[in-house]
Amino acid sequence: MASLFDTFAAKRQAAREGKGEIMPQIDAEFADLCAVVFSNASGEKLLRKLRDMTIDSPEDPSASESALRVRAVRSQFVRAIEGAVEAGLKAREKGKAA
């Protein structure tokens, strides 16, 4: 039986090869809350800061394997928030059009 990490690693590899999604499906309520929280000036600034601290920060070549895993998970979480904001804003726009 594959461990949780092995499952994650397989999904990550598949996503890199364009064969699947690495991110889980975004919950509609979570997406709406993210859109509300992160769509104003302060929220956008916070999200930009989170991105700078994770995704856009330079990698430390001497970092341990566990430190690299932590970095990857943090980056994935920020990407999930960004995706949720986008999905929430689209859902709000779609709701206004209806």
Stockholm file with secondary structure:
# STOCKHOLM 1.0

chainA/1-98         MASLFDTFAAKRQAAREGKGEIMPQIDAEFADLCAVVFSNASGEKLLRKLRDMTIDSPEDPSASESALRVRAVRSQFVRAIEGAVEAGLKAREKGKAA
#=GR chainA/1-98 SS CCCHHHHHHHHHHHHHTTSSCSSCCCCHHHHHHHHHHHSSHHHHHHHHHHHHHTTTSCCCTTCCHHHHHHHHHHHHHHHHHHHHHHHHHHHHHHHHHC
#=GC SS_cons        CCCHHHHHHHHHHHHHTTSSCSSCCCCHHHHHHHHHHHSSHHHHHHHHHHHHHTTTSCCCTTCCHHHHHHHHHHHHHHHHHHHHHHHHHHHHHHHHHC
//
